[in-house]
Structures are given as structure tokens and as C-alpha cells.
């Protein structure tokens, strides 16, 4: 593979390596600067700007917008569904339209909301890469993008959930949903017992990111 190091023409270090002791090992190379994918992204970005497809301002605005996306948005959607049965109906029928009501855009992707019950527990993954309902939950955690999670949650969801501290009775059916560029999933957890009469704010506070990915369940405590 061709190197992308701009200084690759000079691998003969012109500084003195013999500073006081002998190097019996190869010098430890510290990888600095951009990796292969980062360089590729920059190259594509520059081409798109050069060809007038997007502007630098578009990119800046998008990054600024993504920084406003956090799991608190998803938590508001879930809490609303818990207290408003009509909203919940709309959310389950057409997630994209229902979150748009709350000012959350899905962009080009469709949002599919999957509801947990006492019989069914849903968990989301992107087996191929890292598709995630980013406009609702912000950026995915590192483990969501890991090969380990992506491959195992499909074949042994119960064991993976257990590692997250979530143990479900054997009577509960586990369903894993594979996200892609066109379809993003959001788990609607079951409202826990003991939250009767809680305000919307109180409910929002117990709905965590992991609950909406399906690796955890909200607790009243
Ligand atoms: Fe993906």
C-alpha cells in the first residue's frame, strides 16, 4: 500500500540517535497525524467542496447541529410516549413523523420505533458499520461500533445483555434489529413500575441512552 505520509521521502533520520545509549531495538514509531480513513475523508471533503456539491459552511453547520444532539432528545420522545397514548400510537406507526412533531429531523433516514413489553425485548445494532439514530441520540458509544458488539448481539443477544448487567427472564423474546443507512431504530422501553404519577421531567431523567439502544432497561429508583 502506498504510504500517505507526506514526509515519506525521507526515512533516513538526519538527527543523532546515539544519545547516550545504544538502540538494540528498532526505534519506537509513534503514529502521529491522520490515519488512512481520516486522510480519505479529508480528500473526499475537499473534492466535494471543489466541485461545489457542498460548502465548508455546510460542513461546519452540520457539525454544530450534531453537537446539539444528545440522548436527552430521545428520552423526551420516550417520556412523551409513556404519558400520551395518542403520541405513542403515532410514534409506533411512523417514528419519523412523530419525532418531527417534536422538532427532531431524521434527514434521509426513516425512524422505526420498536416497543418493549413483558414478552418482547428489542435491541438495536448495525452489523455492517455504525448506523444509529444520531439525530435522536447523538453520536453512538464506542462499543456500539465495535466488531464484538456488532457480531455477537445478533447471535447471542441474551449473553451480550447480561454483560451490560441486563438479565431478562427466559420467557422474554429478544429481537435484534439491524439498522442501515435508510432505517434507524429506537427502542421504546417499558415504563417501569413505581413511576405512576411521575412528571414528564422525572420520567425523562430515567431514560438513558442504553435503554433506547436496548442494552438496559429504565429503573424507577
Ligand atoms: Fe451502519
Boltz pocket constraint, residues with backbone or C-beta under 6 A from the ligand:
constraints:
  - pocket:
      binder: B
      contacts: [[A, 126], [A, 128], [A, 129], [A, 130], [A, 131], [A, 132], [A, 179], [A, 180], [A, 181]]
      max_distance: 6.0
